[in-house]
Amino acid sequence: MKSVYFKDWVAGWEWVSRIGLFLLLLSALVQLGMFVLTQNYMVSYLGAQPEDIWFAVMATYAGIITILPVQFRFLRYFETRSYLLFNIMTAIILNVLCIHCQDIFLFLCIRFVQGVFAGNIIVCTLTLIFSRLHPERARPVGSAVFYGTMLSNTVLIAMVSGVLVESSDWKWTYYCLIFFQILMLVVVLLFLKRKSGFRRYPLYQIDFAGMIVFGCTALAGAYTILYGSKYYWFTDSRICVSSFIAIIGIALFSYRQHIAKRPVVHLSVFKSRNFIVGLCILAIYYGGKDSINLIYNYAGGVLKWSTLQIIILAACNMTGMVLFLVLSIRFIVTKKVSVHAFFAPGFALLGLFNLWMSFLLTPNLSFTDLLVPVFVQGAASGLLFVPIMIFVLSSAPGHTGSSGLIIAAYTRFTATLNSFAGFYNLQIYYNQYFKEGFLGYVTSENPNTTEWLNSNKGIYASKGFSADQAAALANSALSQAVNLQSQLLTNRAIFTLFALVLLALALLIAIIPLLFKFYTRNRKKKERVRLILNFSLEKAA
């Protein structure tokens, strides 16, 4: 059967079309991970703070989830090729604006708009991917391609940007992205038909007001959570205003979906118990997997690795993820293995990684020391991500349409947001806790401290420094040592905490079905005994 989207010559070149669609999807998703692993260059270029970089990432994600609910209506009105060409060209223009933008506020606004057009390209590309898959394989294989690309896009774009920032201006990362998007324009023109032949549905009763409310709510919520600690929460008027907007926005959006004739999100999806359980598992997974960022920060801040070395380490993580992602999908599609079978081993593996790192971290690890645990973390993600998403989407009631997918995207946004802020606040708390513990021992009355300072003073004095300079340098070295040990103990404490949570979840997932079977078997046995007794009594009577 001829495809309604693709030109006839594409049908005979299956792998060419797959590679083209993968690159098209990647061209949109890289907007999310554009500078996650090279954020130091953005900080120096725009004079931004780390919170600004996090907010820039979340602003793009907010744009994606804002436009996501109405995408399916747009795809039934606009011709696919024209729609993609328009969105890619607009994305190129926005990247050009980012290159010349030197105001952080304007940059954040552009990032949100980039998210809107990236969301347009993502959903349209997914529709094309699903159209080329057998209906039985569309959900698992399509999910694997999409979520695998989402997990790996940060590393893929960082491989390019890492090389560029080491040898040239950071702006070249945008030049390469623009060139990549121009190539995607050519791919769209070569692959897709001008007319798809679908009946066009008019764009009426679209809740644009609800979209605006949701976009403002997402941005306000992200601002509150990311900047709350920096501005001492509700002692600052900015946090009070943003939190008020977020709370009112959630209430208005929920009410609007409740009364709307055609809601973009069916709230009845929450009547499914399995759907809620799936969202909780998904949120815990997102938080647990993001502990890998502590390793990258540790490698750059403590081990003083270059950006390129960190990216190579991240590539090892991506390799493990892709290999086990393919393995899990193969078992689901060909072996008909239930998605539930991946949950316990996946979370156990993720918990093992966190437990491993809680014992492994020292100030002088090599690349080979981190290679295996980082690969294991990627393997755990490969086992978990797609099975969890399939479980969540299949648990949503059929009449709710795409609501399950939309709410899953909202969950990812919220979990990623909490991950950024959570790790930041946990590090502040534990760092202060351990530093105060060290300072209780680092006193002039402690002979070990005095001996250490005198030894370092002697070393600096032997190199030609004056007595005052040697004393100042020795004190500075002591302060750096305390900070280093506090950070290492902080990372260990966070890894230990996550290991306990993830291993406990894996244990619960493994035990609960057994307990339920035991309870059901006993209940049936009691019911059978009761029926036999009743029958015996009736017979005796």
N, C-alpha and C positions, 0 to 999 in steps of 0.2 A: 504493500500500500504506500502510495506517495505521501510524503510529509507535506503538511499545509504550510509549514514555516520555511523549510530548507529547499534550496535549489536541487534539481534532480541529480547533478553530478556529485553532490555531497553524499548521497545514499551509498555509493560504491566506495567511499573513503571513510569508513566508520571511525578509525582512530584519528584521522585528521579532524573530523567534527568534534570528537571528544576533547582533543587537545585544545582546539579553538575555543570551545565552551568553557573549559577549565581556565584558560588564560583570561577570557572575558569576565568570568566570575572573580578571578584574582585581581583584575584591574580595579574592581569596585571595593573589594575587601581590604586591599592594601591601604585604603584611606584610613582605616581604623588603626593599623599598626605602623603608620608612616614614620613615627619617631619615638616609639616606645623604647627601643634599645639604643637609640642615639640621642636621647633627650638632652644630654649635657650641651650639645651643640645648639639646640633650640633655646635653652636657658640663656646661653651667652649671646645668642643672636638677637633675641627679643627682650632680653633683660627680665625674663619670666622667672617665677618661682616654681618649685616642683609641683605645687598644687595647681598651678596654671596649666602645666603639661597634662596632668591627670584630667583636669576639667576639659581640656581640648579634646582628649580621647573620648570622654563621656559625652561631650556635646555632639560629636559625630554620631555616636551610637544613639543619642536622643533623637537626632534627625532621622535615622533609619527606622526606629520603632514608631516615630510619629507618622511617617508616610506609609508604613507597612500595611495597616488595616484597609486602606483604600486602593492599594496597588492592583488588587484583583479586578476592581471595577475599571481602572484605567486600561488594563490589558485587554479588556473586552470592548474597548472603544477605539483606542489608537492602534494603527498598524504596527506590528512588532518591530520591523526594520526601522521605520521612521522614528519610532519611540526610542529605540536604543541609540540611534544616531544623534538625536537631539540631546539625550541625557549625557552621552559621552562627550559631546562637544561642549556642553555646559560645564561638565566636570573639568575639562581642560582649561576653560576660562577661569574657573575658580582656583585651579592650581597656579595659574599665572598671577592671579591676585595675591595668593599666599606668598609667592616669591617676592613681590614688591611691598608687601604689607609689613610695617614696622610698629604698628600699634597693637598691643596685646588684646584690647577689647574688640577691635575690628577683626583680628585674627580668629577669636573665639566665635564671633558671629558667622564668619566665612566657614568655619569648621562645621557649624550646625547645618548650614545650607548644603555643604558637601555631603553630609550624612543623608539629607533628603534625596539628592540625586544618586548617591551610591545605593540607597535602598531601592530606587527605581530600577537600576541596572541589575541588582542582585535578584530581585523577584522575577524580573523578565528572563534573566538567564536561567534561573531554576525552572521556569516554565518550559524553556527550550530543552533543558536536560531531561525533564520528566517525559517530554513528548517523544524522546528517542529510546525510552526504556520500556520493557515489557511491564504491563500493569502490576504483576506480582512482585516485580523487583524494583518498581519505581520508588517506593517509600524507603526501603533500607539502602539501596544503592545511591539514590538521590541524596538522602540524608548523609551518607558517608562522604560523598563528594563535597557537599556544602559545608558540613561541620568540620571535615578534615581540612578543607581549604581555610575555614575560619580560624582553626587552631594553628595552622602552619603559616598563615600569611605574614605574621609578624616576623618570623624568622626569614622567610623568603625575601621580603623587602629589605630587612636589615642586612642580609648578605650583600646586597647591592649598595645600600647606603653606608654600611660599615667600611667597605673598600673605598668609597668615594670620599667620606669625611676624613679618612686617614691620609689621603693624597691630594685633596682639592677642597674647594668651597662646598659647604653643606647644601647650598642651593642646587648643586648638581643632582641631588636626589630627586628634586622636583623636575628637573629637566629630563631625567631618565623616565620618570613616571609619565610625563607628558608625551614623550616619544612612544612609550608603551601604549598609551591610550590612543595615539594616532594609528598605531598598528591595529588596534582593536576596531577602529573605524573601517579599516580596509577589510578585516575579517568579517565584519557585519555585512559590508557591501558584497563580498564574495559569496558568503554562505546563505544569506536569507533572501527570500522572495520579496518583491515589492508589495504584493498583496497576498494576504493569508486566506482570504475567502470566508472568514468568519462573519456572522451577522453582528453588526455593531449594536451595542446596548448604550442608550443615552445616559449621560452623566447627571442623573437627577437623584434627589434625596441623599446626596452624599453629605456626611456630617463634617463639613469643613470647620464649623465652629468648635466641635468636639476635638478635632485635630489640633486647633490652635490652643485650646485649653490644655490638652495633654502635653503638647510641646513645652508650653510654659511651666507646667507642673514638673515635667522631667528635668528641665534645666534648673528650676528652683530647688528641687530635691537634691540634685547633684551638687549644687552650690552649697547647700546647707551641710551635707555630709562631708564634703571634701574640705571646706574652709572652716568648719565649726571649731576644730581644735586650734587652728591658727589664730582665730579671733575670740577665743575663750567663750564659745557658744553664745548663750543668750544674754551675755553682758554686752554684746555688740548689736547695734541696731540693724546691720546688714543681715545677720543671721536670723534675727527676729522676723524681718520682712520676708526673707526667702522661705523660711519655714512656714510662715502664715500663708504665703502663696501656694506652697506645696500642699498643705493640708486642705485649703479651700479648693484647690484644683482637683485633688483626688475625689473630694466629695461631689463636686460639680460633674466631673467626668462619669463617676459611678451612677449618679442620678440620671444623667443624660442617656446613658446606655440602658437604664432601667425603663425609661419612658419612651425611648425611640422606637419607631415602627420597624426600622431596619438597623439595629445596632451594629456597630463594627465589632463589638465584643459581646458575646452572649454570656451574661453573668450566670446563667443556669449551668455553665460548664463546671462551676464549683460544687454542684450537687453530686458529682462523681467522686467517691472516696479515693479511688485509685489515682485519679488525676491530681488531687491534692497531695497524696503521698508521693507521687512522681515529682511534683514541683519541689517538695521538701528535699527529696533525694538530689534533684538537680541543683538546688541552691547549695547544699552541703558539698556537692562535687565541685562546683565552681570555686567555693572558698578553699577547699582542700588542695585543688590543683594549682592555685595561684601562689602557694608557698614556694614554688620553683623560682619566683622572682627574688626571694631572699638569697638564693644561690647566685643569681646574676649580680645582685647588689654586693654580695660578699666577695665575688670574684673581682669586681671592679674597685670596690672600696678598700678591702683588706688585702687581697692578693695583688692588687694594682695591675690586673690584666688589661690589655688594650681592648678597645671595642671589638676588633676583629676576632680576638681570642674568645670573647664572651659569645659572639655570634656563632663561632664554630661549636662551642659547647651547646648552644641552643639548637644547632643543627643535629647534634646527637640525640637530643630530646625529641626532636621532630621525627627522626628516623624511627625511633622506638614507637612513637605514636602512629605513624603511617603503617608500619609493619603489622602491629596488633589491631589496627583499625581494619585493615584488609582481612586479617584472620577472623575477627569477630563477625564481619559482614558475610564472609564465606560460610561460616558455621550457621548463621541465621538463614541465609538464602538457600544453600545446598543441603545442609544437614538438618534444617528445620529445628535448630536448637532454640529454646525459649530465651527471650531477652533477659528473663529473671536470672538465668544461670550465670550471667556475667557480673551481676552486682556484687556478690560476696567476694569472689576472687579479685575483682577490680579494686574495690575499696580496701581489701586486705593488702594488696600490692601498693596502693597509694599510702596506706598507713605505714607499711614497712619502709617505704622511702623516707617518710618524715622521721620515723624512729631511727633509721640508719643515719640520717643527717644530724640528729640530735647528739649522736656519739662521735661523728666523724669530724665535725668542724674544728679546725685548729688554724693558727696563723700562717701555716706554711704548707698547704696542700698543693699537689700538682694536678695537671690536667687529667692524668690517668686515674688519680684518686676519685675524681668527680664523675668520670665517664660512665661507669656502671650504674651508680644510683640515679643519675640524670636520665639514662636510658630507661631504667625501671620506671621512673615517673612518667615518661612518655608512653611506655607500654600500658601502664594503668589507665591513662587517658584514652588510649586507643581501645581498650576493653570496655570502657564505661560510657563514653560520650554518646555514640549513636544508639546503643541499646537503651540508655535512659531516655533519649529523645523519642525513640519509637514507642517506648512504654507510655510516656506522657501523651503523645499525640493519639495513640490508639485508645487511651483511657477517656479521652474527651467524647461526650455524646455526639452521635452522628449529625443531629440537627443543628449543632453549634457551628458547623462549617469550619472556617479557618481560625476560630477563636482559640483553640488549643495551641496552635503555632504562634499566634500573636502573644498570648499570655506567657508562653515559654520564652519568647524574646524579651518580654518585660521582666521575667524572672532573671534572665541572664544580665540584663542591664542593672537591676537592683543588686544582684549578687556580686557583680564586678565592682560596682560602686562601693558596696560594703567591704569588699576585699581591699580596695585601695585605702579606704579610711580605716578599716579594722587593723590592717598590718601597721599602718602609721601610728595609730594610738597604742597598739600593743607594744610597739618598739619604744615609744615614749615612756610608757609605764615601766616596762621591764628594765630599760636602760637606766632610768632614774633609780629604780630599786637596787640594781646591782652596783651602780656607781656610789650610792650612799653607803652600801655595805663595804665597798673597797675603801672609801674615805675614812671609815671608822678605824681601819688598820694602818692606813698610810699617814702616820703622824711622826713628829720628831722624836717621840718617846719610844717608837718601835725600832729596835736595833737593826732589823732587816732592812727597813726603809732607809735608815741613816747609812748603813753599809752600802746599799745600792746607789744612793746619791753621791757618796764620797767616791765610790768606784768610777762613776760616770764623770764626776768633776775632774778626777785624775786623768781620765782618757781625753777629755776636751782640753785640759791644761797642757798635756803632752803634745797636743797638736798646735799649740801656739796661742790659745785663747787666754785672755786675762782671767783673774780669779772670779770677778763679777760675771763675765760672759760665760765662763764654765759653769757657774752656779745656775744662771738663768737657763742655759741649754739643758742641764741635768734635770731641772724642774720641769721644763717643757717635755723632755723625753718621758719623765714619769707620768705627766698628764696624758700624753699620747698612749702610753702603755695601759693606763687605767681605762681610757676610752675604748681602746681595742678589746681589752678583756671584757668590758661591759657589753660591747656590741656582740661579741661571740657568745657570751652567756645568754644575751637576749634572744639571739637566733636559735640557740639550743632550746630555750624555754618555749618559744613559739612552736618549733618543730615537735617538741614533746607533747604540747597541748593538742596540736593537730593529729599527731599519731594516736593519742588516746581516743579522740573523738571518732576518727576514721576506723580504727580497729574495733571500737565498740559498735559502730554502725554495721561493719561487716559481720560481726558476731550476731547482732540482732537479725540481720537479713537472713543469715544461715539458720538461726534457731527458731524464729517465729513460724515459718512454714511447718517445721517439725512439731512444734507445740500445738499448732492449729490442727494438724493431722491427728495428733494424740488426743486432743480435746474432742474432735469430731468422732474418732473411733470409740472413745469412751461413752460419748453421748448416744451413739447408735447402739452400743452394747447395752447401756442402761434402758434405752427405749425398747430393745428386743426383750430384755428380762421383764420389763414392765408388761409388755404385751403377753408374754408367756404366763406371768402370774395372773393377769386378768382373765386370760383364757382358762387357766386352771380353776380359778375361783368360780367362773361362770359355769364350768362343767360340773364342779362339785355341787353348786347350787341346783 
